[in-house]
Amino acid sequence: MSIKIFALLIAALSGVTMALQGSLNAALGKIIGLLESTFVVHLVGLLLVSLLLFVLRLGSGDLRRYGEAPWYFYLGGLLGVLIIYGVIRSIAAAGVAAATTAIILGQVLTAALVDHLGLFGMEKIPFSWHRVAGTVLMASGAWMILKK
């Protein structure tokens, strides 16, 4: 199996876990509240990654180099809070399939822009008619899934 296929399988598995996570977070949000569940989700994640890094020593990088990264690379933490909150709110209001479809469409459109511009040190991958057609097909599919 090629590395690219393996990476795509991991990405697909991430998509499965995102749908499950969103559902679980939305259910928790109904019980304890939106901001409260966002806090709990991040706290549980912090505990797990702390165990993996500091107890099991599974990290492969060098945490001491944190100062070498540009300040805006740390905005991912803020975005994580917004993502969890937004997922909880949208799934609770629109349902898992509809919210996940909108989330994926937003991800793909933003990812295509990041690729095209080569933002954050990513390799530039320009828009092509294949990418535009794929995005249009995906948006059409999203519209069909969301249509009642």
N, C-alpha and C positions, 0 to 999 in steps of 0.2 A: 504494500500500500504506500502510495506516495505521501510525502509530508503534507502537501497541499490538501489531499483528500482527508488525511487524519485531522488536520486543522479544521476543515469544514465539518467533520463529524463532531469535534469538540464544540464548535460554534453551535451546531444543531442541538447538542445536549445542553448547552447554555440556554438556548431558547426554551427548551422543555423546563429547565429549572426556573427560568424567569416567569413563565406562566404559572407554575406551581407556587413560586414565591409570592407573586402578585395576589393570587387567590388566598393564600394563607395570611398575608399582610392585611388584605381587605377584611377578612373574617376577624382578625385580631382588632382591627380598627373599629369595627362595629361594637366590639365589647369594651375596649379601653379608650378609644378615641384616636383621631388621626395623628396628631403630633405625638401622643403618648406611644402609639404603635411604631411610629417612625423612630422614636428614641430607643424603644426596646429592640427593634430589629438591628439598629446600629450597635447597640450595646452587646447583643449576642454575637454579632459579627466580630466586634473588637475582642471579645473573650476568645473566640475560636482562633482568630489570626494570632493573637498573643500566645496561645498554646502552641500553635504550629511554629511560630518564629522563635520563641524564647524557651520553651520547654522541650519540644521535639527537634528544634534546630533544623527545620526544613527549608529555611530561606536560602536562595541561591545568589543573593546580591550582597550589597554592603550598605546597610542602613546608615552608616556614618557619613556617607556621601550625600546626604539629603540636601546639604547646602549648595551643592553643585547644580541642582535643578532650578530653572527659572521659577519665579514666584507663581506664575500663572499655571504651572503644572499642578499645583496644590489645590486648584479650584475644583478638581475632581471630587474632593470631599464635600464641598458645598453642593455640587451637582448631585452627588449621591443622596443627600437629604432631600433635594427637590424631586429627584426621580422616585424615591420610595414614597414620598408624600403624594406625588402626582399619580402614581400607579394605584395606591390605596384609594384615593379619591375617585379616580376614573373607573376602576373596576367595580367599586361599590355602586356607582351611579349608572354605568353603561353596560355592565356585564363583562365577563372575562374575555370572550371572543372579540367583542366589539372594541374594547379598550386595548387589547393586545394587538389587534389589527392596526389601530391608529398608532400605537407605540412603534410597531415595526415599520410602518410607512414613514413615520417621522425619523426613525433611526436610519433608514436606507437613504432618504433624501439628504439628511445631514451628512451621512458617511460619504455619499457621492460628492458633496461639496468639499468636504475635507480632503478626499482623494484628489479632486480636480485642482484644488489650490495648493496641495501638498502641505497643509497646515501641521503644526506641531512636529515638524521633522519627518512627516510621513512621505513616502515616495509619491511623486505626482503621477496620477493616473487620470488622464484627461477624459472628459465626457466623449462618448462615441454614440453613434446611432444605436448600437446594441444596448448600451447602458440606458439611453433615453427610452428605447422601446421596452426594455425590461421594467423600468420604473413606471411607465404608463400602464403596462400590463398588471403590475403589482397594485397600482392605484385603482385600476378597474376591478381587480379581484377584491380589494378592500371594500370598494363601493358595493359590490355584489354581496359580500359577507354582511355588511352593515345594513343592507336594505331589508326591510321587513315585508 
